[in-house]
């Protein structure tokens, strides 16, 4: 018999009863290496051999690495992602990897079918139950189980939102693309998986009436000024909580946004703002200057009341002891105030969208709104609030009907 050509392969039965096929394949670096595939039957093993041979004929290189998904993500997080993204972004990547990707895909062979099945399973799994969130909550003093830690168990149906599943898929695609570029993988199979879109992006902004109703109810709240800057100039939650008095020019009526407060790796940290465009000086409406002056006086009262327990952080918004405020506590306080005011419960971040909506409704041009919200470009502003802009334009066009009133009467 003549010598077999590269890629022809051979099949033999092993001592453990399985069948093994060995095929010479071309690797991503252009070398030829022997790769083994296995099957419980000769036919199963032959089918896998044929797949490799087909890849050879089509010129598709075949990865020979034994790296698992868990191993690769451990490398990717710390060697690729951590040096290149913001600390808050890395913390998000690490959490999603630890809670979703490694448990679901860590030891699997990555195929589009596996990824799709994993995402479908995540979307149907209550994450409060899966991650034991209620049990951790109940461990704290004076905290009682609220759902899955109760006896009998009560599932709170905390399923991931479709947007969360899309974010997971984007993260997986990005990591696997780096693996392709480093010749660890030959193909990014995550790009073959498609998830249904969410349609047009919807922002749950308040109307001007709802915003006024909320502020009227929150007037006596110790953090009234926080809600005011969120609605008045569209500060993000972290930006507002990271605001320092040295960044506030009450005499000049302006504020400089330079840092943001976030919880990262279990600790409250002050980091640079989201983007270079986010670091900017924004003018304050005259009523908001008065609100901040009043808040400064109230904080001076907190300082006197706290005495030696006061911690001078220089932050505008603090606890009664001067320490930074836990961001999640802001969420809870905001939701309680929404219910008390009788308005729709929205996210804290949606106050920013409300600010933009009110500005557009008042006829403010997109370029000015961009500067106030500190978007990186005007296309981000117009793209994000296209529905609001179209609504304002429609109202303006409708008012042009006054030109045709005489004709309509005739």
C-alpha positions as CSV (number, residue, x, y, z in Angstrom):
1,X,0.0,0.0,0.0
2,X,1.1,3.5,-0.8
3,X,1.8,6.1,1.9
4,X,-1.4,8.0,3.1
5,X,-1.6,11.7,2.2
6,X,-1.9,14.4,4.8
7,X,-5.4,14.5,6.1
8,X,-6.4,11.0,5.0
9,X,-6.4,9.6,8.5
10,X,-6.8,6.2,10.0
11,X,-9.2,4.5,12.5
12,X,-8.3,1.9,15.1
13,X,-10.0,0.4,18.1
14,X,-8.5,1.2,21.5
15,X,-8.2,-1.2,24.5
16,X,-11.1,0.6,26.2
17,X,-13.4,-0.2,23.4
18,X,-13.6,3.2,21.8
19,X,-12.5,4.0,18.3
20,X,-9.8,6.5,17.6
21,X,-9.1,8.3,14.3
22,X,-5.9,10.2,13.7
23,X,-5.8,12.9,11.0
24,X,-3.1,15.3,10.1
25,X,-4.6,18.8,10.1
26,X,-3.2,22.3,9.4
27,X,-3.1,24.5,12.6
28,X,-3.6,28.2,12.7
29,X,0.1,28.8,12.6
30,X,0.4,26.9,9.3
31,X,2.0,23.8,10.7
32,X,0.7,20.2,10.2
33,X,-0.1,18.3,13.4
34,X,-1.8,15.0,14.1
35,X,-5.2,15.3,15.8
36,X,-7.2,12.5,17.4
37,X,-11.0,12.2,17.5
38,X,-12.9,9.5,19.4
39,X,-16.2,7.7,19.1
40,X,-18.1,4.9,20.8
41,X,-18.7,3.2,17.4
42,X,-16.6,3.1,14.2
43,X,-19.3,5.1,12.4
44,X,-19.3,7.9,15.0
45,X,-15.5,8.1,14.9
46,X,-15.5,8.1,11.1
47,X,-18.0,10.9,11.0
48,X,-15.6,13.1,13.1
49,X,-12.7,12.1,10.9
50,X,-14.7,13.1,7.8
51,X,-15.4,16.5,9.4
52,X,-11.6,17.1,9.9
53,X,-10.9,16.0,6.4
54,X,-13.5,18.3,5.0
55,X,-11.9,21.2,7.0
56,X,-8.6,20.3,5.4
57,X,-10.1,20.3,1.9
58,X,-11.6,23.8,2.5
59,X,-8.4,25.2,3.8
60,X,-9.8,25.8,7.3
61,X,-7.2,25.5,10.0
62,X,-8.0,23.3,13.0
63,X,-7.1,24.2,16.6
64,X,-5.3,21.5,18.5
65,X,-5.4,23.2,21.9
66,X,-6.9,21.5,25.0
67,X,-7.7,24.8,26.7
68,X,-11.1,24.8,28.3
69,X,-13.5,27.7,28.3
70,X,-12.9,28.2,32.1
71,X,-9.1,28.2,31.5
72,X,-9.2,30.6,28.6
73,X,-11.5,33.1,30.4
74,X,-9.1,33.0,33.4
75,X,-6.4,34.1,31.1
76,X,-8.5,36.5,29.0
77,X,-9.9,38.4,32.0
78,X,-6.5,39.2,33.6
79,X,-4.2,39.4,30.6
80,X,-6.5,40.9,27.9
81,X,-9.5,42.6,29.5
82,X,-8.1,44.0,32.8
83,X,-5.3,46.1,31.2
84,X,-7.5,47.5,28.5
85,X,-10.9,48.4,30.2
86,X,-12.1,50.6,33.0
87,X,-12.1,49.0,36.5
88,X,-15.9,49.1,36.7
89,X,-16.1,47.4,33.3
90,X,-13.7,44.7,34.3
91,X,-15.7,44.1,37.5
92,X,-18.7,43.5,35.4
93,X,-16.9,41.1,33.1
94,X,-15.5,39.2,36.0
95,X,-18.9,38.8,37.6
96,X,-20.6,37.6,34.5
97,X,-17.8,35.1,33.8
98,X,-18.0,33.8,37.4
99,X,-21.7,33.6,37.7
100,X,-22.8,32.6,34.1
101,X,-20.1,31.7,31.6
102,X,-17.9,29.3,33.7
103,X,-20.8,27.4,35.3
104,X,-22.6,27.0,32.0
105,X,-19.8,26.6,29.5
106,X,-16.6,26.1,31.4
107,X,-16.2,22.4,30.5
108,X,-18.2,22.2,27.3
109,X,-17.0,22.0,23.7
110,X,-18.0,25.4,22.3
111,X,-20.5,25.1,19.4
112,X,-23.2,27.5,18.4
113,X,-25.8,24.9,19.6
114,X,-24.2,24.8,23.1
115,X,-24.1,28.5,23.4
116,X,-27.7,28.9,22.2
117,X,-28.9,26.2,24.6
118,X,-26.9,27.9,27.5
119,X,-28.4,31.3,26.9
120,X,-31.9,29.8,26.7
121,X,-31.4,28.0,30.0
122,X,-30.0,31.2,31.7
123,X,-33.1,33.2,30.5
124,X,-35.4,30.6,32.1
125,X,-33.5,30.4,35.4
126,X,-34.3,32.5,38.5
127,X,-31.0,34.0,39.4
128,X,-32.0,34.7,43.0
129,X,-32.5,31.0,43.5
130,X,-29.5,29.9,41.4
131,X,-27.0,32.3,43.1
132,X,-28.6,32.0,46.6
133,X,-29.1,35.8,46.9
134,X,-31.9,35.5,49.4
135,X,-29.9,33.1,51.6
136,X,-27.0,35.7,51.7
137,X,-29.5,38.5,52.5
138,X,-31.0,36.4,55.3
139,X,-27.6,35.9,56.9
140,X,-27.4,39.6,57.8
141,X,-28.6,40.7,61.2
142,X,-32.3,41.6,61.5
143,X,-32.9,40.4,57.9
144,X,-35.6,37.8,57.2
145,X,-35.8,35.5,54.2
146,X,-38.0,37.1,51.5
147,X,-38.3,34.3,48.8
148,X,-36.2,31.3,48.0
149,X,-34.6,31.1,51.5
150,X,-38.1,30.8,53.1
151,X,-39.6,27.5,54.2
152,X,-41.5,26.5,52.1
153,X,-39.5,28.0,49.3
154,X,-41.1,30.9,47.3
155,X,-39.4,31.6,43.9
156,X,-39.4,35.4,43.2
157,X,-39.0,34.7,39.4
158,X,-35.9,36.9,39.1
159,X,-35.2,36.0,35.4
160,X,-32.5,37.8,33.5
161,X,-33.8,40.5,31.1
162,X,-33.3,40.0,27.3
163,X,-30.8,42.9,27.4
164,X,-28.8,40.9,30.0
165,X,-28.6,37.9,27.7
166,X,-27.5,40.0,24.8
167,X,-24.8,41.5,27.0
168,X,-23.6,38.0,27.9
169,X,-23.5,37.1,24.2
170,X,-21.5,40.3,23.3
171,X,-19.0,39.5,26.1
172,X,-18.6,35.9,24.9
173,X,-18.1,37.1,21.3
174,X,-15.5,39.7,22.3
175,X,-13.5,37.1,24.3
176,X,-13.6,34.5,21.6
177,X,-12.6,37.0,18.9
178,X,-9.4,37.6,20.9
179,X,-8.9,33.9,21.0
180,X,-9.2,33.8,17.2
181,X,-6.7,36.7,16.7
182,X,-4.2,34.9,19.0
183,X,-4.6,31.6,17.0
184,X,-6.1,29.8,20.0
185,X,-9.3,29.2,18.1
186,X,-9.9,29.1,14.3
187,X,-13.4,30.4,14.4
188,X,-15.6,32.5,16.7
189,X,-18.7,30.3,16.9
190,X,-20.5,32.8,19.1
191,X,-21.0,35.0,16.1
192,X,-23.3,32.3,14.7
193,X,-25.7,32.8,17.6
194,X,-28.4,35.4,17.1
195,X,-30.8,36.6,19.8
196,X,-34.0,38.5,19.0
197,X,-33.6,42.2,19.2
198,X,-35.5,44.4,21.6
199,X,-36.9,46.6,18.8
200,X,-36.6,50.3,19.3
201,X,-34.7,51.4,22.4
202,X,-37.2,52.6,25.0
203,X,-36.4,55.0,27.8
204,X,-38.8,55.2,30.6
205,X,-38.5,59.0,31.1
206,X,-41.0,60.9,33.2
207,X,-43.1,63.7,31.8
208,X,-42.6,67.2,33.1
209,X,-45.6,66.8,35.2
210,X,-44.4,63.6,36.8
211,X,-40.9,65.1,37.4
212,X,-42.5,68.1,39.2
213,X,-44.7,65.8,41.2
214,X,-41.7,63.7,42.4
215,X,-39.6,66.8,43.3
216,X,-42.6,68.2,45.3
217,X,-42.8,65.0,47.3
218,X,-39.0,64.8,47.8
219,X,-38.7,68.4,48.9
220,X,-38.1,67.5,52.6
221,X,-35.9,64.5,51.9
222,X,-32.3,64.9,53.1
223,X,-31.1,64.0,49.6
224,X,-33.4,66.3,47.7
225,X,-30.4,68.0,46.1
226,X,-29.3,64.6,44.7
227,X,-32.6,64.1,42.9
228,X,-32.5,67.7,41.8
229,X,-29.2,67.4,40.0
230,X,-30.2,64.1,38.5
231,X,-33.3,65.7,36.9
232,X,-31.9,69.2,36.5
233,X,-28.6,68.5,34.6
234,X,-28.8,64.8,34.0
235,X,-26.0,63.5,36.2
236,X,-25.5,59.8,36.3
237,X,-25.9,58.1,39.7
238,X,-22.1,57.5,40.1
239,X,-21.3,61.0,39.0
240,X,-23.6,62.6,41.5
241,X,-22.4,60.4,44.3
242,X,-18.7,61.2,43.4
243,X,-19.3,64.9,43.2
244,X,-17.0,67.0,45.5
245,X,-17.6,70.5,46.9
246,X,-14.4,71.6,45.3
247,X,-16.0,70.8,41.9
248,X,-19.1,73.0,42.6
249,X,-18.8,76.7,41.9
250,X,-21.9,78.1,43.5
251,X,-20.9,81.7,42.8
252,X,-20.3,81.0,39.1
253,X,-23.3,78.7,38.8
254,X,-21.4,75.7,37.3
255,X,-20.3,72.3,38.3
256,X,-17.3,70.2,37.0
257,X,-17.8,66.4,36.7
258,X,-14.5,64.7,37.1
259,X,-15.1,61.4,39.0
260,X,-17.8,58.8,39.9
261,X,-18.5,56.6,42.8
262,X,-18.9,52.8,42.2
263,X,-18.8,49.6,44.1
264,X,-15.9,47.5,42.6
265,X,-14.6,44.3,44.0
266,X,-16.9,44.7,47.1
267,X,-15.5,48.2,47.9
268,X,-16.7,51.7,47.2
269,X,-14.2,53.4,44.9
270,X,-13.9,56.8,43.2
271,X,-12.9,56.4,39.6
272,X,-12.6,58.6,36.5
273,X,-15.9,59.3,34.8
274,X,-17.2,57.1,32.0
275,X,-15.6,58.7,29.0
276,X,-13.3,61.7,28.2
277,X,-16.4,63.5,27.0
278,X,-18.1,62.9,30.4
279,X,-15.4,65.0,32.2
280,X,-16.7,68.5,31.6
281,X,-18.1,71.7,33.2
282,X,-21.8,72.1,33.1
283,X,-23.8,75.3,34.0
284,X,-26.3,75.1,36.8
285,X,-29.8,76.5,36.5
286,X,-30.3,79.3,39.1
287,X,-32.9,77.3,41.2
288,X,-30.4,74.4,41.4
289,X,-27.8,76.7,42.8
290,X,-30.2,77.6,45.6
291,X,-30.9,73.9,46.2
292,X,-27.2,73.1,46.5
293,X,-26.7,76.1,48.9
294,X,-29.4,74.8,51.1
295,X,-28.0,71.3,50.9
296,X,-24.5,72.6,52.0
297,X,-26.1,74.2,55.0
298,X,-27.9,71.0,55.9
299,X,-24.6,69.0,55.6
300,X,-23.0,71.4,58.0
301,X,-25.7,70.5,60.5
302,X,-24.9,66.8,60.0
303,X,-21.3,67.5,60.6
304,X,-22.1,69.2,64.0
305,X,-24.5,66.4,65.0
306,X,-22.0,63.7,64.1
307,X,-19.1,65.3,66.0
308,X,-16.0,63.2,66.1
309,X,-17.7,60.5,64.1
310,X,-17.8,62.8,61.1
311,X,-15.6,61.7,58.2
312,X,-14.5,64.5,56.0
313,X,-14.6,63.1,52.4
314,X,-15.3,66.4,50.7
315,X,-18.3,64.8,48.9
316,X,-21.4,66.7,48.2
317,X,-23.7,63.8,49.0
318,X,-22.9,61.7,52.0
319,X,-24.4,59.7,54.8
320,X,-25.2,61.6,58.1
321,X,-21.6,60.7,59.1
322,X,-20.0,62.1,56.0
323,X,-19.1,58.7,54.4
324,X,-19.9,57.9,50.8
325,X,-23.4,56.6,50.1
326,X,-23.9,53.0,48.9
327,X,-25.3,53.3,45.4
328,X,-27.8,50.5,45.9
329,X,-29.2,52.4,48.9
330,X,-29.9,55.3,46.5
331,X,-31.9,52.9,44.3
332,X,-34.1,51.8,47.3
333,X,-34.6,55.4,48.5
334,X,-35.6,56.5,45.0
335,X,-38.1,53.7,44.6
336,X,-39.7,54.5,47.9
337,X,-40.0,58.2,47.0
338,X,-41.5,57.3,43.6
339,X,-44.3,55.3,45.3
340,X,-44.8,58.0,47.9
341,X,-45.2,60.6,45.1
342,X,-47.6,58.4,43.1
343,X,-45.5,58.5,40.0
344,X,-44.2,55.6,37.8
345,X,-41.3,53.8,39.3
346,X,-38.4,54.2,37.0
347,X,-34.6,53.6,37.4
348,X,-32.4,56.3,38.9
349,X,-30.6,56.5,35.6
350,X,-33.9,57.3,33.9
351,X,-33.8,60.7,35.6
352,X,-31.0,61.5,33.1
353,X,-33.4,60.5,30.3
354,X,-36.1,62.7,31.8
355,X,-33.7,65.6,31.8
356,X,-33.1,65.1,28.1
357,X,-36.7,64.7,27.3
358,X,-37.7,67.9,29.1
359,X,-34.9,69.8,27.3
360,X,-36.1,68.7,23.9
361,X,-39.7,69.4,24.8
362,X,-38.7,72.9,25.7
363,X,-37.2,73.3,22.2
364,X,-33.5,73.1,23.2
365,X,-31.4,72.1,20.2
366,X,-29.6,68.7,20.0
367,X,-26.1,70.3,20.2
368,X,-26.9,72.0,23.5
369,X,-28.4,68.8,24.9
370,X,-25.3,67.0,23.9
371,X,-23.1,69.4,25.8
372,X,-25.3,69.2,28.9
373,X,-25.5,65.4,29.0
374,X,-21.8,65.2,27.9
375,X,-22.3,62.7,25.1
376,X,-19.2,61.8,23.1
377,X,-20.9,63.1,19.9
378,X,-24.1,64.6,18.7
379,X,-25.0,61.4,16.8
380,X,-25.2,59.6,20.2
381,X,-27.6,62.2,21.5
382,X,-29.8,62.2,18.4
383,X,-29.6,58.4,18.1
384,X,-30.5,57.8,21.8
385,X,-33.5,60.3,21.8
386,X,-34.7,59.9,18.2
387,X,-38.3,59.2,19.3
388,X,-38.4,62.3,21.5
389,X,-36.9,64.5,18.8
390,X,-39.4,63.2,16.2
391,X,-42.3,63.9,18.7
392,X,-41.1,67.5,19.1
393,X,-40.7,67.9,15.4
394,X,-44.2,66.5,14.9
395,X,-45.7,69.0,17.3
396,X,-43.9,71.8,15.6
397,X,-45.1,70.8,12.2
398,X,-48.7,70.4,13.5
399,X,-48.5,74.0,14.7
400,X,-47.8,75.1,11.1
401,X,-51.5,74.2,10.4
402,X,-52.3,77.8,11.4
403,X,-51.3,78.7,7.8
404,X,-54.2,76.8,6.4
405,X,-57.0,77.8,8.8
406,X,-58.6,80.2,6.3
407,X,-58.5,77.6,3.5
408,X,-60.0,75.0,5.8
409,X,-62.9,77.3,6.7
410,X,-63.7,78.0,3.1
